Amino acid sequence: MRTRSLLPVSAAALLGVGALLATSVTAHGSTPGSVPISAPAVARTIDVSTAAQLKSALSAAEPGDTIRLADGTYQGNFRAATAAGASSRITLTGSARAVLKASGGYGLHLDGASYWTVRGLTVTGGQKGIVTDAARGVVLDTVTVHGLDMEGVHFRKSSKDGVIENSRIYDTGRDGRGMGEGVYVGSAGGTGDRSDNVQILRNTIGPGVGGENIDIKEGTTGAKIIGNTFDGSGLTGAHYDDSWADIKGNKVLVEGNTGKHTRNNGYETHSQQPGWGCGTVFRDNRSDLSGANGPNRYGFHITNYQAADCPVTITGDNKVTGGRGIATPGVPVG
């Protein structure tokens, strides 16, 4: 494999990033074989330590850049709108002690910011934590999201192929209206939001999540919910939030998750729109329904099962403790 040599950083290039206040910039080589979209000649590492520097860095980001946060509190609402390519991702990274703290609105808004990776940092305060709008291929890795009035992470406006993994989400929905989902995919009230193929992997969601830990909306297809740990002790019962996951999209895989503390059921499917809420596969999940006091109390409450037109698969390796049984009567298991 051939690698390209480092290109020199000209004085003009350094002046071009001088607007990032006291931000320091380190040049490094681009990924061998990459085909970036509008990639800079030299990928940059941009170190920031203040809220003003962070806003400038987000505004000036180019494909291939890495924005690196020093530990500390960054007060405000932060927005990124530059799109990168799959081989020239933009990375925003910091430790869990690099905290984006909002007093309203969104902590971090990836607005059309396709192919960004957000890694390690913490988002707290405000209405919503991390929101992606019309942004493809966003990866949220080892982030911490908490202390919000509404949902923690929201993929919407056809934000396809997103990933949230290895992250922690808790203490959301503080306004008590049952709208504090941990991870929210799509939009309610129609099928125009095609936030397809979102992967929710190996996260810890809860306690204190004032809505479902995960809500998959009608109009979305192909979500994967794998290897997560759920704690539903924050469920309020408002707006029917009484399970760890409410699935209204199609062809969703729910595999290898563990859940405890629920008001009613472990997982639910619903058809809010004709032809939706179908094709979910539940495989190898562990559900503890001890203490649930709702009217159903099933590991898997399936509200619109039709073998031909709206199927669901519940494999025999799912285990349910407590409650009234594995699945809604009439829905096959095995």
GIKARA-V682128 format. One record per residue. SS is DSSP state (helix for helix, strand for strand, loop for the rest). PHI is phi in whole degrees, 0 to 359 (NA if undefined). D_CENTER is the distance of its C-alpha to the mean C-alpha in whole Angstrom. Layout:
# GIKARA-V682128
[[SS:PHI:D_CENTER] [SS:PHI:D_CENTER]]
This chain:
# GIKARA-V682128
[[loop:NA:35] [loop:266:36] [loop:239:34] [loop:279:35] [loop:287:36] [loop:295:35] [loop:268:36] [loop:292:38] [loop:266:36] [loop:282:39] [helix:298:40] [helix:296:38] [helix:296:35] [helix:294:35] [helix:295:36] [helix:294:33] [loop:256:31] [loop:296:33] [loop:294:32] [loop:277:29] [loop:54:31] [loop:268:32] [loop:296:29] [strand:260:30] [strand:233:29] [strand:242:30] [strand:271:30] [strand:212:29] [loop:289:30] [loop:277:27] [loop:295:26] [loop:302:29] [loop:78:29] [loop:286:26] [loop:234:27] [loop:286:25] [loop:265:24] [loop:51:27] [loop:287:26] [loop:288:28] [loop:296:31] [loop:230:30] [strand:290:27] [strand:238:26] [strand:251:25] [strand:247:25] [strand:270:25] [strand:230:24] [loop:219:25] [loop:227:25] [helix:297:23] [helix:296:26] [helix:296:25] [helix:296:22] [helix:298:22] [helix:295:25] [helix:295:23] [helix:297:20] [helix:291:22] [helix:264:24] [loop:300:22] [loop:234:23] [loop:310:22] [loop:95:22] [loop:288:22] [strand:238:20] [strand:257:20] [strand:247:21] [strand:267:21] [loop:286:23] [loop:300:23] [strand:146:23] [strand:257:22] [strand:249:21] [strand:276:22] [loop:138:21] [loop:249:18] [strand:239:17] [strand:227:16] [strand:239:16] [loop:228:18] [loop:278:19] [loop:268:18] [loop:251:19] [strand:244:20] [loop:300:18] [loop:259:21] [strand:217:21] [loop:298:17] [strand:260:17] [strand:243:16] [strand:247:15] [strand:222:16] [loop:186:18] [loop:276:18] [loop:296:17] [loop:271:20] [strand:266:19] [strand:245:17] [strand:272:16] [strand:239:18] [strand:258:18] [loop:251:21] [loop:175:20] [loop:68:17] [strand:258:14] [strand:293:14] [strand:223:12] [strand:246:12] [strand:264:12] [strand:261:14] [loop:75:15] [loop:272:14] [loop:293:14] [loop:58:14] [strand:260:13] [strand:247:12] [strand:245:11] [strand:227:12] [loop:89:14] [loop:280:14] [strand:245:13] [strand:235:12] [strand:212:15] [strand:78:17] [loop:79:17] [loop:278:16] [strand:231:12] [strand:278:10] [strand:244:8] [strand:238:8] [strand:248:9] [strand:240:12] [loop:49:14] [loop:237:12] [loop:269:12] [loop:69:11] [loop:287:9] [strand:240:8] [strand:250:7] [strand:231:9] [loop:52:11] [loop:270:10] [strand:241:11] [strand:229:10] [strand:197:13] [loop:68:16] [loop:233:15] [loop:285:17] [loop:234:14] [loop:288:10] [loop:280:8] [strand:228:5] [strand:228:6] [strand:262:6] [strand:212:10] [loop:54:14] [loop:60:13] [loop:279:11] [loop:275:11] [loop:61:11] [loop:280:7] [strand:222:6] [strand:235:4] [strand:216:8] [loop:55:11] [loop:243:9] [strand:235:10] [strand:229:10] [strand:203:13] [loop:55:15] [strand:239:14] [loop:66:16] [loop:294:19] [loop:283:21] [loop:77:21] [loop:267:21] [loop:74:18] [loop:241:16] [loop:248:13] [loop:305:11] [loop:292:8] [strand:233:5] [strand:240:7] [strand:239:8] [loop:94:11] [loop:220:14] [loop:277:17] [loop:93:20] [loop:177:21] [loop:237:20] [loop:279:19] [loop:271:16] [loop:257:15] [loop:280:11] [loop:272:13] [loop:60:12] [loop:283:8] [strand:248:8] [strand:242:7] [strand:232:9] [loop:58:12] [loop:260:10] [strand:250:12] [strand:240:11] [loop:98:14] [loop:278:17] [loop:74:17] [strand:272:14] [loop:274:16] [loop:192:15] [loop:302:14] [loop:300:11] [strand:222:9] [strand:231:11] [strand:253:11] [loop:273:14] [loop:304:17] [loop:98:17] [loop:259:14] [strand:225:15] [loop:82:15] [loop:294:11] [strand:234:12] [strand:239:11] [strand:226:13] [loop:72:14] [loop:268:12] [strand:243:14] [strand:249:15] [strand:227:17] [loop:265:18] [loop:293:20] [loop:266:19] [loop:302:19] [loop:260:21] [loop:87:23] [helix:289:22] [helix:54:21] [helix:65:21] [loop:279:19] [loop:219:20] [loop:211:18] [loop:290:15] [strand:222:14] [strand:243:15] [strand:247:15] [loop:239:17] [loop:271:16] [strand:252:18] [loop:54:18] [loop:261:15] [strand:255:16] [strand:238:15] [strand:219:17] [loop:68:18] [loop:264:16] [strand:233:18] [strand:225:18] [strand:215:21] [loop:60:22] [loop:222:21] [loop:282:24] [loop:218:24] [loop:250:23] [loop:282:20] [strand:229:18] [strand:226:19] [strand:240:20] [loop:221:21] [loop:250:23] [loop:281:22] [loop:227:23] [loop:305:26] [loop:86:25] [loop:241:21] [loop:80:20] [loop:234:22] [loop:84:22] [strand:288:19] [strand:244:20] [strand:252:20] [strand:222:21] [loop:58:22] [loop:260:20] [strand:242:22] [strand:236:22] [strand:251:24] [loop:262:25] [loop:303:28] [loop:90:28] [loop:296:27] [loop:230:29] [loop:282:28] [loop:285:30] [loop:253:29] [loop:65:27] [strand:249:26] [strand:301:24] [strand:226:23] [strand:260:24] [strand:253:24] [loop:266:26] [loop:217:27] [loop:275:28] [strand:223:30] [loop:306:31] [loop:269:32] [loop:262:30] [strand:215:27] [loop:283:26] [strand:215:24] [strand:241:25] [strand:239:25] [loop:282:26] [loop:288:29] [loop:271:27] [loop:287:25] [strand:240:26] [strand:233:26] [strand:250:28] [loop:76:30] [loop:71:29] [loop:253:31] [strand:153:30] [strand:288:28] [strand:218:27] [loop:307:29] [loop:307:32] [loop:96:33] [loop:261:30] [loop:291:31] [loop:234:30] [loop:121:30]]
